[in-house]
Amino acid sequence: MEREVFLPNDIKGYTTGSKSPVGNLVKYVYIMLGVLFTGIGAVGTVVPLIPTTPLMILAAICFGRSSQKLHTWFVSTGFYKRSIDRFIQSRTMTVKIKVILLSTITTFMGLSFITMVLLNAPLIAKIILFAIWLCHVVYFGFKVKTAK
């Protein structure tokens, strides 16, 4: 739902029917945010502390508000179709996706925990890492419904 702003003919060379530069600025901000969320979400596929799905959903929203062409491209990517589309449509995940997701999270967080132990990290850091892992397990294991 984009609103066009029309300026009178005599303002700084804009003719009737031209879009406001403010509208274009907002469009470019949404594009930059979409690219940023996509990049961070891509990193989140291998770094367990970065939530991939919410960032990709935000990227889809930003692309949807900035450009139909970018939104169409984003929702047609394989990553979106495999990982997010079913979740967006039905709020469910297959058992296979849940197992892959939780295995990856557990592996990387386990490696992070081992590194913390070897480097004598403070106990509070280990407790926080464990709590984050536990939240992932509870959310994806019990909150997200399993697709049949």
N, C-alpha and C positions, 0 to 999 in steps of 0.2 A: 504494500500500500504506500507507494511513493507519491509525494505531493510535489507538484511542479510550482515554482514561483516565477511569475512573469514580471519583468521590469519595464517601466516606461521607456520610450525611444530615446529620451534625452539623458539617460544616466550612463555615463562612462562608456559610451559606444555600444551598449547592449541594445539590440533591437527587440521589438515586441515578439514574444515567443521564445526567446532564449532562456535557458535555465539559469538559475541563480548560482554564482560560484560557491555559495554555502552548501547547496545541494550536492554539487560535485565533490566538495571537500568531504562531506559525510560519506559519500559513496566510496571515496578512496580510503577513508579511515576504516570502513567495513572491509574493504579488500585487504588492507594491511593486517587487520586483526584476524581475518580468515586465514591468511598465509601464516601468520604467527601461531595461531592455534593448531593449524595443520602440522607445522614443523615441530612444535613442542609435543603434540600428540604422537607424531612419528617417533620421536625420541622415547616417548613413554611406552612404546611397544617393547623396548628392551630395558628400560630403567623402571624398576618396580614402584618407585615412590611417585611417579608422575601418572596421573589418571588419564589414560588414553581416550576412553569412550566419551566422557564429558567434554573433553577438549575438541574431539571431532564433531560432536553435536554442536558445540559453539561455532566451530568453523562452518558447518553447514548453514547455521542461522546467519552468520555474517555474510557468507557468499550469497545466500538467498536474498538478503537485503541490499546487496551491492550490485549484483549482475546476474541475470537469468542464465547467461552463458557459463559463468563460473559455477553457479549452483548446479546446473545440469552436468558439467564436467565432474564436479566433486561427487555427486551422488551416483555417477556411473563408474567410479573407480572400483577396482576389485576389492581394495581394503574396506571401503564403505559397504559394499554389498555383502562381503563375508562377515564382517564384524559388527556393523552397526545397524544395517537396514532392518534385520529381523527384530533386534532389540527396540528400535524406534517404532516399528509397526505393531508389535505384539507384547513388548516388555518381557520377552522370553529369550533364552539361549539354549542351544542343544547341549547335551551332556558332553559331547566331544569338545565343544568350544569352552565349556566351563573347566573341563579337565586340563586342556591346553593352557588356558588362562591361569588357573591356580597353580599348575606345575611350573610355569614360567615365573610367576610371582614368588613361589616358594624357593625355586632355585636361586634366583637373583638375591632375594632377601636372605637366604641361607648363606650365600657367599659374602654378602655384606656383614652378616652377623659374625661369621668366622673371621673376617678382616678386623672387625671391631675387637674381637677377643684377642687376636694376635697383636693388635696395636694398643691394647689395654685402654680401650675407650671407657668413658665413665659409665657406670651402671645405668644411669638415667637414659643415656643414648640407646643402650641395648633394650631397655624396657619400652622406649618409644618405638623402636623398630619392630619389636614383637607385637606391640599394640596395633601398629599399622598393618602388619601381616594378618593378625587376628581379625581386624575389621574387613579386610579383603575376603577372607575365608567366610566370615559370617554373611557378608553382603552377597557375594556371588554364589555361595553354597546354599544359603537359606532364604534370602530376600528375593533374588531374581528367580522367577519361575522357570522350570525346565520344559522346553518344547518337546513335543512328542514326535 
